[in-house]
Amino acid sequence: MPDDRPAPPSPSRDRPDRGGLQWRLMLTVLVGLSVGVGAAYLLGFGERGAQTGIVAGLTFAAGSSGRLRTALPVAAVLGVVVVVYSSLGAVTTGHAWAAALAMAFVAFTTSVMTAARPVGLLVGMVASYAYWLVTAVGVLRHTLVPGAAADVGVLGVLGLVVGLLLVALRALGEQLVGSAPPPTAERPAPPSLVGPIVASVRTFDSHARDGVRRALALGVAMFAFQTLATHNAFWVMLTVFVILGPAGRPSPLTAARRVVGTLAGVLAAVAVAQVLPWPAVLAISVAALALSLAASTRSTSVSAAFGAAAAAMLVALPSGDFLGYAAARLVDTVIGAAIAVVCGWLLWPGTSGDSSVPDGLAADASTTGISTT
């Protein structure tokens, strides 16, 4: 006899952010980045505080959900990972071979981290972006990366402290106003991170094979980026990095969506730049960057479109050569997408991967917690 009782509500279906843009993620990253850079500037580090801002932004994003007793430990663990990986990017910037090997190491380790889903996926994504962001800004503008190793460590720790303070203030504020999740009487045992990672390496499963793919493609792309140090090399590297993310092997459709989104973005940027004055173009480019962050886990093509438009306007704004820069941006993206697809499917073509990013990933991690045993 069929059961007519209503099915229990799905936790993921009831999340208020499901199906929409990740405004919370965007705001936490931007707030953490701004506060981190400001703190470093006040302490006399000047432009070198970019690493502090990146660490603070990613740490704050990792603990952007949940009550204090769950969000703070998760943010602390991920914050330490961010400090390590961002510092690796800072000390290898400007040294092509060292940076390529470091990128290969980051690619492999963050891929095997995803064997411990969902928390491992969050750790892998955050660690990848920590390394990439510091390296990217360091190559394109050397003054943004500290030269001495001691400064690298100080700026990283400062970013961690700022990020954790923001997490604590956010959690305490939400608990005081009553918008935080209700406390639970019994907490489930947090999942282990180390066990699945060790098993992935030992058995050389799909996560480890994805790591080899990413290590080869990203290592070569990083070497070219460090050697050439041009905007063209940056966009090729960025496209390979985004398509070959730690979540799993991409499909050709993912690459196609990013190329289509980029085409739409650069065309929009050219149109806007031709009819509006530069202050308006600057304001629109910042808004487009924010929208790209907000759409990052929802739609590859939409995120790529806003990101390409923002980049085309911001980078080409001083010269005014929007049409030339937009065309170059599209060509670079096509080249990067081709490299990512070839490297993603040429090696071990018979295996399959899951490149999806779950909704509410940071919220799940903060609720579940982290165990390193």
C-alpha positions, 0 to 999 in steps of 0.5 A: 500500500503506498505511503501517502505521508508527506516526505520530510523537507530537504535541507538543501531545498530549504536553504534560502540561497538555493538557486540565487546568487551567492551574495553572502559569499561575495560580501564576506570575501569583499569585506574580509579583503578590504579590512585585511588590506586596511589593517596591513596598511595601518601597520605600515606594510603599504601595498604589500598587504595584498596577501593579508587581504586575501587571507582575511577574505578567504578565512572570513568566507570559510566561517561565514555561516553557522554559530560561533562554536562551529564556524570559528574552528572551521575558519581557523583550520581553513585559515591556516591552510590559506596562510600556508598556500598563500605564503607558498605563492608569495615566496615562489613568485618571480621564480618560474621553475619554483612557481611551476613546481609549487603550482603542480603541488597545489593542484595535486594536493587540493585535488586529493583533498576533495576525497573528503567531501564536503569539507575537503572540497571546501578546503581544496577550493580555498587553498587553490584560490589562496595560492593563485590570487597571491601569485597572480597579483605578484606577477602582474604587480611586483610591489603587491607581494612582500620580498622577505620571507619574514614579511610573508609569514607576518602578513599571512598571520595578520590576515588569519587574525583579521579573518577570525575576528570577522568570523567571531563578530559575525557569529556573535552578532547573528546569535545576539539578534537571533538570526543564527541557526539554533543550537543543537543538543548533540553534534554529530562526529565531524568527518575525518579529512586525513583518512580519505586523503591518504586512501585517495593517494594510496589507491590512486583513485579518480581524485588523485588522477584529477590531481595529476591532470591539474598538476601537468596543465597548471604547472605548464601554464604557471611556468609560461605565466611567470616567464612571460608576465603578460596579461595574455599569459594571465588570462590563459592561466586563469582560464585553465585554473578555473576550468580545471578546478579541484571539484573534478574533471570538467566537461567540454560543455563547461569550457564552452560555457565559459568561452560563450560567457566571456564573449558576451562579457567582452562585447558588453564591456566594449559597448559600455566603454564606447558610450559612457565616461570613464567614472561610470565605466569604473563603477560598472566594472566594480559592480560586474566584478561583484556579480561575477563573485556572486554567480561563481557557484551558480552559473559558469557562463554568467560568472565568466561574462561578468568577470570578463566584462569587469576585467576588460574594463578595469585593465583597459581603462588606463589606455582606453583600448577596449576593443583591442583588449576585449579581442585579446581576452577572448582569444586567451580564453579560447586558448586556455579552455582548449588546454584545459579540455585536452589535459582534462580528457587526454589522460585517463579518458575512461574515468569520470569525475563530478565537477559540481559544487554543492549549494551552501558548501560553506554552511555545510562545512561550518555545520559539520565541523572538521576533524583531522584525525 
